[in-house]
Every structure is written in structure tokens, then in C-alpha cells.
């Protein structure tokens, strides 16, 4: 299934990528590909890594233990 087919295929592809990325981790993505990850030019690679780390921290601790972390993004 291609994300360019229309309908919800782009959403399905994004969800599949998110689940496989969460399962396999960033090390499973080739470096040349991972460094091209951006949020349509708004977020750079290092910012996306920091956001992922924050998401993991929040999920692990069921909320912010330190509000300064939330303001750091």
C-alpha cells in the first residue's frame, strides 16, 4: 500500500512507521535517512530527538515531574 494512493493510506503509513520505529528504535533507521527527518522544515533532527526523549520521559513518569523540562521545548 502506498501513501500516495489517497484516502487514509498516508495516515496508515505514518502509523505503521511510528509503531515500527517505536519497536525497532532509531538505530534501525539508516543514518543518511534519519538525518533527513524534519517536520516540514519546522523542526530539525536534534529537536525531534529531544521531543522523542521528552515523550518517553512523560510516558515513563505519567506526567511532568519537573515543569522546566516542558518549557525546554
C-alpha positions in Angstrom: 0.0 0.0 0.0 1.4 3.4 -1.0 0.9 6.6 1.0 0.4 8.3 -2.3 -2.8 6.4 -3.2 -5.1 8.8 -1.4 -7.7 8.2 1.3 -6.2 7.2 4.6 -3.2 5.4 3.2 -0.8 8.3 4.3 -2.2 8.1 7.8 -1.8 4.3 7.8 1.8 4.5 6.5 2.6 7.1 9.2 1.1 4.9 11.9 3.0 1.9 10.7 6.2 3.9 10.6 5.6 5.1 14.2 4.9 1.7 15.5 7.8 0.0 13.8 10.1 2.9 14.9 9.0 2.6 18.5 9.6 -1.2 18.3 12.9 -1.1 16.4 14.4 2.2 17.6 16.3 4.9 15.8 19.3 2.6 15.3 17.3 0.6 12.8 17.0 3.7 10.6 20.0 4.3 8.3 21.9 7.5 9.4 21.5 9.0 6.0 17.8 8.7 6.3 17.4 9.7 9.9 19.3 12.9 9.5 16.8 13.9 6.8 13.9 13.8 9.3 12.2 17.1 9.7 8.7 18.4 10.5 8.2 20.1 7.1 11.2 22.3 7.9 10.0 23.5 11.3 11.9 21.1 13.5 15.5 19.9 12.9 16.8 16.4 13.7 18.2 17.2 17.1 14.9 18.9 18.1 12.9 15.9 17.0 15.2 13.7 19.1 14.7 15.9 22.2 10.9 15.8 21.6 11.0 12.0 21.4 13.1 11.8 24.6 10.6 14.1 26.3 7.7 12.0 25.2 9.4 8.9 26.5 10.1 10.6 29.8 6.4 11.7 30.2 5.1 8.3 29.3 7.5 6.7 31.7 6.6 9.0 34.6 2.9 9.6 33.8 3.4 13.3 33.6 6.0 16.0 34.2 8.0 15.7 37.4 9.8 18.9 36.5 7.9 21.7 34.7 11.2 23.2 33.5 11.5 20.2 31.1 8.2 21.1 29.5 9.4 24.7 28.9 12.6 23.5 27.3 11.0 22.6 24.1 
